């Protein structure tokens, strides 16, 4: 029996936590002692507690007072979450070291957990990185640009990387650890698990990769309940956040369109539910079975989360995307969908009239549906259960089981 610790440090999305819980379940079934260190303890504990998997709070970064409008590489991404705060790297690495002294992992699994990887560099344990292309960038020096469509001075990438390397090495030395030779050494590991497809990779120019397919959750959520329909109205499934800048415009468009809609809205209060319900648009703040909802819909509306896009395309359903304005990862996801010809993005001003027109236009455009169905057919053999079992077996093999 080996000690395995699963770490999640950065990011706000919770969809992958369910996947990590399923991974933890399989690792426990293989006889391992599993613990987790999570950015959101409350959400993780709901899933991990029934598995008897302990959840510890990941150290939290102090946000910098200034950050660039657009982060162009992984170094700038780390700067935006707090790596530029004076003394931040040293204190955060030390906090992770304290956790590892307590947990004593023989295998560390990192999902968007770069500081955990730094703290584990001389821990003597095996390490694995798991995640989408955004979380597992290709190794190069300097690192690849994350937003090549944004006009920029190429020298900026080298400057930001050199600055971040200096900040990281200063923190490592303060914690008694050896410095990195180059910035990309941050991603040193024994196993890299890239959970995406080539078409949805955040780095389309990645030299080579073994794509495992996305993190698709086997949902235990309620089946989707659509409004009653007369005639041949198209179905639209929406997965939205109440906090999104264009939420009200998106909901007005769904309510006006001559379609049958089901909207799951994360963060929507119970009193607000009736505000948005109509005879043709059912609204819920309880998660629904995404796989069934996407398969039953003619169009999916969402904020460009990688998992939502993957599930929709695997179901052969095109998308209307409303990425969060400052979320670079979602904007990259959006560009990938548009490049596939499988969807469109809402207008920047979130006009309800424009969104309604886009909804109707996409539902009438057979080409976007055809492209989504082509994607589905191409990956028809992908089985998320088999993928998860195989990944758990590979991780077990790292510690000799």
C-alpha positions in Angstrom: 0.0 0.0 0.0 1.4 3.4 -1.1 0.6 6.8 0.2 -0.8 9.0 -2.7 -1.7 12.7 -2.4 -3.8 14.4 -5.0 -3.2 18.2 -5.2 -5.3 20.9 -6.8 -4.1 24.5 -6.3 -5.2 26.9 -9.0 -8.4 27.6 -10.8 -12.1 28.1 -9.7 -13.8 25.4 -11.8 -15.2 22.5 -9.8 -16.0 20.0 -12.6 -12.6 18.3 -12.4 -13.0 17.7 -8.6 -15.6 15.0 -9.3 -13.1 13.4 -11.7 -10.4 13.5 -9.1 -12.8 11.9 -6.6 -13.4 9.1 -9.1 -9.7 8.7 -9.5 -9.2 8.6 -5.7 -11.9 6.0 -5.5 -10.0 3.7 -7.9 -6.7 4.3 -6.2 -8.2 3.4 -2.9 -9.7 0.3 -4.4 -6.2 -0.7 -5.5 -5.2 -0.6 -1.9 -3.5 2.8 -1.6 -3.7 5.3 1.2 -5.1 8.4 -0.5 -5.3 12.0 0.7 -6.1 15.2 -1.1 -5.1 18.8 -0.8 -7.7 21.0 -2.5 -8.2 24.7 -3.4 -11.9 24.4 -2.4 -12.2 22.2 0.6 -16.0 22.6 1.0 -16.8 21.3 -2.5 -14.1 18.6 -2.4 -15.2 17.3 1.0 -18.7 16.6 -0.2 -17.2 14.2 -2.8 -14.2 12.8 -0.8 -15.9 12.2 2.6 -18.0 9.3 1.4 -14.8 7.7 0.0 -13.1 8.1 3.4 -10.5 10.3 1.7 -9.2 13.2 3.9 -9.2 16.7 2.4 -6.7 19.3 3.4 -6.8 23.0 2.5 -4.3 24.0 -0.2 -2.2 27.1 0.8 -3.8 30.2 -0.7 -1.9 32.9 -2.6 -2.1 36.6 -1.8 -3.3 38.3 -4.9 -1.0 40.9 -6.5 -2.2 44.5 -6.6 -1.3 44.7 -10.3 -1.4 42.2 -13.1 -1.4 42.3 -16.9 -4.7 42.6 -18.8 -3.7 39.5 -20.8 -1.3 36.8 -19.6 0.8 35.6 -22.5 2.7 32.6 -21.0 2.6 30.4 -18.0 5.1 32.6 -16.2 2.7 35.6 -16.4 -0.1 33.3 -15.3 1.8 32.5 -12.1 2.6 36.1 -11.6 -1.2 36.9 -11.8 -2.0 34.4 -9.1 0.6 35.7 -6.7 4.1 34.5 -7.5 5.2 38.1 -7.8 4.2 39.0 -4.3 7.4 39.6 -2.2 8.3 36.5 -0.3 5.3 34.7 -1.6 7.0 31.7 -3.3 9.1 31.0 -0.2 6.1 31.0 2.2 3.9 29.0 -0.1 6.5 26.3 -0.8 7.2 26.1 2.9 3.4 25.6 3.5 3.3 22.8 1.0 6.4 21.2 2.5 4.7 21.2 5.9 1.7 19.4 4.4 3.9 16.8 2.8 5.7 16.1 6.1 2.4 15.4 7.5 1.0 13.3 4.6 4.2 11.5 3.6 3.2 10.8 0.0 5.1 8.3 -2.1 3.3 9.6 -5.2 2.1 13.2 -5.7 -0.5 13.8 -8.3 -0.7 17.5 -9.4 -3.7 19.0 -11.1 -3.0 22.7 -11.6 -0.7 22.6 -8.6 2.6 24.1 -9.6 3.7 25.1 -6.1 3.1 21.6 -4.9 5.5 20.4 -7.6 8.1 22.9 -6.5 7.8 21.8 -2.8 8.1 18.1 -3.8 11.2 18.4 -5.9 13.5 16.9 -3.2 10.8 15.0 -1.3 11.9 11.7 -2.7 8.5 10.7 -4.0 7.2 10.1 -7.5 5.3 12.9 -9.2 2.6 12.9 -11.9 0.9 15.9 -13.6 -2.6 15.5 -14.9 -4.8 18.0 -16.7 -5.8 19.7 -19.9 -3.3 21.3 -22.2 -3.7 24.6 -20.2 -2.4 22.8 -17.1 0.2 20.8 -18.9 2.1 23.1 -21.2 4.7 21.8 -23.6 8.2 22.0 -22.3 10.4 24.6 -24.1 12.6 27.5 -23.3 11.2 30.0 -23.5 7.7 28.5 -23.0 5.1 28.8 -25.7 2.9 31.8 -25.9 -0.6 31.1 -24.7 -2.4 33.8 -26.6 -0.5 34.1 -30.0 -3.4 36.1 -31.5 -2.6 39.0 -29.1 -0.1 41.5 -30.6 3.0 41.5 -28.4 6.7 42.0 -28.3 8.3 38.5 -28.4 10.9 39.7 -26.0 8.1 40.1 -23.4 7.9 36.3 -23.1 11.6 36.0 -22.3 11.5 38.9 -19.8 8.5 37.6 -17.9 10.0 34.1 -17.8 13.3 35.3 -16.6 11.6 37.4 -13.9 9.5 34.5 -12.7 12.5 32.1 -12.7 14.3 34.5 -10.4 11.3 34.8 -8.1 10.9 31.0 -8.0 14.6 30.3 -7.4 14.7 32.8 -4.6 11.9 31.0 -2.9 13.4 27.6 -3.4 16.7 28.6 -2.0 15.0 30.1 1.0 13.3 26.7 1.6 16.6 24.8 1.3 15.9 23.5 -2.2 17.9 23.6 -5.4 17.0 26.2 -8.0 15.6 25.5 -11.4 17.9 25.6 -14.3 15.2 26.9 -16.7 11.5 27.9 -16.0 10.1 24.8 -17.7 11.9 22.6 -15.1 8.8 23.5 -13.0 7.0 20.7 -14.9 9.6 17.9 -14.2 7.6 14.8 -13.3 7.7 11.0 -13.7 4.4 10.8 -15.6 2.5 13.4 -17.6 -1.2 12.7 -18.3 -2.8 15.0 -20.9 -6.6 14.9 -20.5 -7.8 16.4 -23.7 -8.0 15.7 -27.4 -5.7 17.2 -30.0 -8.4 19.5 -31.4 -9.1 20.9 -27.9 -5.4 21.3 -26.8 -4.6 24.8 -25.6 -1.3 24.6 -27.4 -2.2 23.5 -31.0 1.5 23.6 -32.0 2.5 21.1 -29.2 5.3 19.0 -30.9 4.0 15.6 -29.7 1.7 14.2 -27.1 -0.2 11.2 -25.9 -3.7 12.6 -25.6 -5.9 10.6 -23.1 -9.2 12.3 -23.8 -11.0 14.8 -21.5 -12.1 14.4 -17.9 -15.7 13.3 -18.3 -17.6 12.7 -15.2 -20.0 9.8 -14.8 -22.9 11.9 -13.5 -25.1 10.9 -10.6 -27.1 14.1 -11.1 -30.8 14.1 -11.9 -31.9 13.5 -15.5 -32.7 16.6 -17.5 -36.4 17.6 -17.3 -37.3 19.7 -20.4 -40.4 21.9 -20.7 -43.3 20.3 -22.4 -43.2 21.0 -26.2 -45.6 21.3 -29.0 -44.5 21.3 -32.6 -40.9 20.7 -33.6 -39.1 23.4 -31.5 -35.4 22.9 -31.1 -33.9 22.1 -27.7 -31.2 24.3 -26.1 -29.3 23.3 -23.0 -27.5 26.1 -21.1 -24.9 25.6 -18.4 -24.4 29.1 -16.9 -23.0 30.9 -13.9 -25.1 33.6 -12.1 -21.9 35.6 -11.7 -21.2 35.8 -15.4 -21.1 39.4 -16.9 -23.7 38.6 -19.5 -26.0 36.3 -17.4 -29.1 38.4 -17.6 -28.8 38.9 -21.4 -28.2 35.2 -22.0 -31.3 34.3 -19.9 -33.5 36.9 -21.7 -32.4 35.5 -25.1 -33.2 32.0 -23.9 -36.6 33.1 -22.7 -37.5 35.0 -26.0 -36.2 32.4 -28.5 -38.8 30.1 -30.1 -37.1 27.1 -28.6 -37.4 24.7 -25.7 -34.7 25.5 -23.2 -33.3 23.9 -20.0 -30.8 26.1 -18.1 -28.7 24.9 -15.1 -27.4 28.1 -13.4 -24.7 27.6 -10.8 -25.0 30.2 -8.0 -28.6 31.1 -8.7 -30.7 31.6 -5.6 -34.0 29.9 -5.1 -36.0 33.2 -5.1 -34.5 34.0 -8.5 -35.6 30.8 -10.1 -39.2 32.1 -10.9 -37.8 35.3 -12.3 -36.3 33.4 -15.3 -38.8 30.5 -15.7 -41.1 30.6 -18.7 -43.4 28.1 -20.3 -40.5 27.2 -22.8 -37.5 27.7 -20.5 -37.0 25.6 -17.4 -34.4 26.9 -15.0 -32.7 25.0 -12.2 -29.9 25.6 -9.7 -29.4 21.9 -9.2 -26.8 20.1 -11.5 -28.3 17.9 -14.1 -26.9 14.9 -16.0 -24.6 16.7 -18.5 -24.1 13.7 -20.7 -27.9 13.2 -21.2 -28.6 17.0 -21.5 -26.0 17.5 -24.2 -27.1 14.4 -26.1 -30.8 15.5 -26.0 -30.1 19.1 -27.0 -29.7 20.6 -30.5 -27.5 23.4 -29.1 -25.5 23.9 -25.9 -24.8 27.3 -24.4 -22.0 27.6 -21.9 -19.0 29.6 -20.7 -16.4 27.7 -22.6 -15.3 25.3 -19.9 -13.1 22.5 -21.3 -15.3 19.7 -19.9 -18.6 21.2 -21.1 -17.2 21.7 -24.6 -15.8 18.2 -24.7 -19.1 16.6 -23.5 -21.1 18.6 -26.0 -18.9 17.7 -29.0 -18.7 14.1 -27.9 -22.5 14.2 -28.1 -22.4 15.7 -31.6 -24.0 19.0 -30.4 -22.8 22.4 -31.5 -22.2 25.3 -29.1 -22.8 28.9 -28.5 -20.1 30.1 -26.2 -20.0 33.0 -23.7 -16.5 33.0 -22.2 -15.8 35.0 -19.1 -14.1 38.3 -20.2 -10.9 37.8 -18.2 -10.6 34.0 -18.5 -7.8 33.3 -20.9 -8.3 29.5 -20.7 -12.0 29.9 -21.8 -11.0 32.2 -24.7 -8.6 29.6 -26.0 -11.3 26.9 -25.7 -13.6 29.2 -27.7 -11.1 29.6 -30.5 -10.7 25.8 -30.7 -14.4 25.3 -31.1 -14.6 28.0 -33.8 -11.7 26.5 -35.6 -13.5 23.2 -35.7 -16.6 24.9 -37.2 -18.7 23.6 -34.4 -20.0 26.7 -32.8 -19.9 30.5 -32.3 -19.2 33.1 -29.6 -21.6 35.6 -28.3 -21.0 39.3 -29.0 -18.8 41.2 -26.6 -21.6 43.5 -25.4 -23.9 40.5 -24.5 -26.9 42.1 -26.3 -29.9 39.8 -25.7 -31.2 40.6 -29.2 -27.9 39.6 -30.8 -27.7 36.4 -28.6 -31.2 35.4 -29.7 -30.3 35.9 -33.3 -27.1 33.8 -32.9 -29.1 31.1 -31.2 -31.6 30.9 -34.1 -28.8 31.2 -36.7 -26.8 28.3 -35.2 -29.9 26.1 -35.0 -30.6 26.7 -38.6 -27.0 26.2 -39.8 -26.6 22.5 -40.5 -22.9 22.9 -41.1 -22.1 23.5 -37.4 -24.1 20.4 -36.4 -22.4 18.4 -39.1 -19.0 19.4 -37.8 -19.9 18.6 -34.2 -21.2 15.2 -35.4 -18.0 14.6 -37.3 -16.1 15.2 -34.0 -18.4 12.8 -32.2 -17.9 10.1 -34.9 -14.1 10.5 -34.9 -14.0 9.9 -31.1 -16.8 7.3 -31.0 -14.5 4.7 -29.4 -13.6 7.0 -26.5 -14.8 5.5 -23.2 -14.4 7.8 -20.2 -14.7 4.8 -17.8 -11.9 2.9 -19.5 -9.8 6.0 -19.7 -10.1 6.5 -15.9 -9.4 2.9 -15.1 -6.3 3.0 -17.4 -5.0 6.2 -15.7 -5.5 4.8 -12.2 -3.5 1.7 -13.3 -0.7 3.8 -14.7 -0.5 5.8 -11.5 -0.5 2.6 -9.4 2.3 1.2 -11.5 4.5 4.2 -10.5 4.5 3.0 -7.0 5.0 -0.6 -7.9 1.4 -1.8 -7.7 
